[in-house]
């Protein structure tokens, strides 16, 4: 969404902000791929979590990206999201649009 002020763009921005705040993410680490209408009153959001760039030192002392750390980070954030979806007292439910999440 390019911030054109439409209701859709406002919804998308609030959703991004809500999830980034609930999962303690940096701006841009929660990316909405697309939103699909499920029925008249609900949507399904397809998204991607972008891990922080992880760098480690290999056996020869050179720096290299550590993909395993990225996978662990993503799994951790997804588990946090699942846990928050089942806890109506969690930060996820205090968002502008995520307060209406139906677990």
N, C-alpha and C positions, 0 to 999 in steps of 0.2 A: 504494500500500500504506500502511496506516495504523499500521504498527509494532505489529501485534497479536502478534508473536512467532512467527508461523507459519514453517515452513520456506520457504515461498514469499517471504514478506516479508523474511526474513533473506537469501535469495538475491538478491532485488532490491536490497536495501541494499548488500550486498557488491559487486554488479555496478556500481552507481552509483559507489561509492567507488573501485573499481578503475579505471574508465574516467576519472573525474575526476582521479585521481592520475596516470595514465599520460599524459593529454593536457594536464595542467597547467591544469585548469578550476577555476572557482570552484564552490562548492556550488550546485546547482540548474541548472548549465549543461548537464548531461546528463540528459535526461528520458526515462524509459522510457514508451512509449505502450502497448505490450502485448508479451507474450511468448507465443509459439506453439510448442507441442511439434512438433518435426520428426519425430522417431522416439523409440524408447524411451530413447535415451541422448543426445539433443541437442535444442536449442531454437533458434528464430530470434527475435532481439530486434529489435523495431521501436522506434526511438528518435528523439529530436529534440535537436539541439544549439541551445542558446540563446546567441546572441552577446552580448557586452557591449554596452551601449547606446553607440552611436557618435554623436558630435555633431561637426559641422563648422561652418564659417562660410561662408555663401553670398556672392555678389557684392555684396550690399548690406550685408554685415557682420552679418547676423542669424544666430543659431545655428539649425541644422537637423540632423535625423538624416541620416546619410550611409549610405544603404542599400548602396552599392557596397562600403564597408568591411566591412559585415556579411557579404556574400556572399563576399568574399575571405577573411575569418576562417573561415567555415564550410568553404570549400574547403580551406583550410590544415589545419584540424583533421581533416577527413576523410582527407586525404592522410597526415597523421601516423598516424591509426588504421590505414590500409591498410599503411603502412610497418612499423608495429609488429606487425601481424598476421603478417607474413612474416619477422620477426626474433625467434626464440625467446629471444634475450638482451635484448629490449626490456623497458621497465618494464611493459608490458601483461601479460607472462607472469609477473610477480612478484606478481600480485594474488591475493586469496582465492579467487575463482572463475574469473578470466580466465586462470589458468595452464593451464586445460584447453581453451582455444580451439583449434579445428581450422581452420587456414587453408585 
